[in-house]
Amino acid sequence: MTEYMIRPIRAHEWREIRALRLKALKDETAPLAFVESYEEGVAQPDVFWQGRAQGSSSDAGPQAGACQFVAIADDGTWVGTSVALIEKAGEQDFEGKTIDRSGGHVVGVFLQPEHRGKGVIASLLDATLDWMRQRKFTRARLYVHADNIRARRAYEKAGFTATGRSFHGSLGLEIEMARAL
């Protein structure tokens, strides 16, 4: 049985972050889950990936606005990821919507298909939510595409429920889900 380590990324691991993100963008559900395409991701220069890793790494410090977690299999393979973003009331989210309540926002969740069904997503989400709790947030939210049933089930297992709010974004109908921390 494969063992997995879940931990925050480090700034120098930008190449691994890039490789995992590009795998995610090739996944069959990528058009429902990510706002960028594989072609857009692969075209990004190294400095983009370095900045992304730096800003969401354990090296970013306690004032970081994000933290990316990674699941690493016991053979050293990076197999999954989840990102926690800090949202502040009154600011705009990634879809340009005004944030009505400060809290955490879960984005960028991905797990390679051969590692699904083993509790890894739950562990990634637990780490992501724990990071939010450490910042004294009381609520986490996320958006999931209406047709991404597998992701919706995973989020429901992690305690997220539909809030009744939805919108038509760049990917189509997105459902907001939230949970108390």
Long-range contacts (C-beta under 8 A, 24 or more apart in sequence): 2-73, 2-74, 2-75, 2-115, 2-118, 3-73, 3-74, 4-71, 4-72, 4-73, 4-74, 4-79, 4-115, 4-118, 4-120, 4-123, 5-71, 5-72, 5-74, 6-69, 6-70, 6-71, 6-72, 6-120, 6-123, 6-124, 6-126, 6-127, 7-58, 7-69, 7-70, 7-72, 7-127, 8-57, 8-58, 8-67, 8-68, 8-69, 8-70, 8-127, 8-131, 9-53, 9-56, 9-57, 9-58, 9-68, 9-69, 9-70, 10-53, 10-57, 10-58, 10-59, 11-50, 11-53, 11-54, 11-57, 11-59, 11-60, 12-53, 13-53, 13-57, 13-70, 14-46, 14-49, 14-50, 14-52, 14-53, 14-54, 15-49, 16-70, 16-78, 17-49, 17-52, 17-53, 17-68, 17-70, 17-81, 18-44, 18-49, 19-78, 20-70, 20-78, 20-80, 20-81, 20-110, 21-81, 21-108, 21-110, 23-110, 23-112, 24-81, 24-108, 24-110, 27-110, 27-113, 29-148, 29-150, 29-151, 31-171, 32-145, 32-147, 32-148, 32-151, 32-171, 32-172, 33-109, 33-110, 33-145, 33-148, 33-151, 33-171, 34-108, 35-94, 35-169, 35-170, 35-171, 56-83, 67-128, 67-131, 68-108, 69-124, 69-127, 69-128, 69-131, 71-111, 71-115, 71-120, 71-123, 71-124, 73-115, 79-111, 79-112, 79-115, 79-120, 80-110, 80-111, 80-112, 80-115, 80-120, 80-121, 80-124, 81-108, 81-109, 81-110, 81-124, 82-106, 82-108, 82-109, 82-110, 82-121, 82-124, 82-125, 82-127, 82-128, 83-107, 83-108, 83-109, 83-128, 84-128, 84-129, 84-131, 84-132, 84-140, 86-135, 86-137, 87-141, 95-143, 95-167, 95-169, 95-170, 95-174, 97-167, 101-139, 102-137, 103-132, 103-137, 103-138, 103-139, 103-140, 103-141, 104-128, 104-129, 104-131, 104-132, 104-135, 104-137, 104-139, 104-140, 104-141, 104-181, 105-140, 105-141, 105-142, 106-140, 106-141, 106-142, 107-142, 109-142, 109-151, 109-154, 121-154, 121-158, 122-154, 122-157, 122-158, 125-154, 125-155, 125-158, 126-158, 129-158, 129-179, 129-181, 132-181, 133-181, 137-181, 138-180, 138-181, 139-178, 139-179, 139-180, 139-181, 140-178, 140-179, 140-181, 141-176, 141-177, 141-178, 141-179, 142-176, 142-177, 142-178, 143-169, 143-174, 143-175, 143-176, 143-177, 144-174, 144-175, 144-177, 145-171, 145-172, 145-173, 145-174, 145-175, 146-172, 146-173, 146-174, 146-175, 147-172, 147-173, 152-177
